Amino acid sequence: YLTYMMKRLDFCNKWISWILECLHRSTVSILVNGSPTEEFIPQKSLRQGDPLVPFLFTIVVESLTGLMRMANSKGKFAGYQVGEKKVSISLLQYAYDIIFIREVTMENVITVKCLIRSFELTSGLKVNFHKSSVGISSVKNSLTERYADLLNYKSLHFPFSYLGLPIGALTRSLVT
């Protein structure tokens, strides 16, 4: 699937072969008491924490962006409009985090569930439900719980911290 996505994103064949070479033919050495061991071929594939993983994940998860564009074009999930030019934002991605942005309706929650399931089926990746959560602003906690149950995620209550920033907290007034 990674190869497919790199081709879809117009990566040149040389670059694709370099990436695949790193994945399939690499050897590793471990430092023991400051000295490298003899090189060996790892028995397991990439794991989270490998320096290539965030880059490769970004390539693969781009297909979720494509699914979102398709849902937008069919009127199934329109993004939230911001700024003077009314730029539509429906999906934010940072590292391993994905944030869907939209008015909260049962139809939108079902659309998100379908998008995530479609992504899982096409990519072979699985969402870790133990690390996933749903946070919905401007609704009662009971509705957040209901939608979280539907998606099989934990519910996230406001305010919470994301990347060290308070989300949903009242901001302090600036005094000049």
Secondary structure, DSSP 4 states (H G I P E B T S, - for coil): -HHHHHHHTT--HHHHHHHHHHHHS--B--EETTEE---B--SS---TTSTTHHHHHHHHHHHHHHHHHHHHHTTS-PPEEETTTTEEE-EEEETTEEEE-S---HHHHHHHHHHHHHHHHHH-----TTT-EEE-TTS-HHHHHHHHHHHT-EEEPSSEEETTEEESPPPPPP--
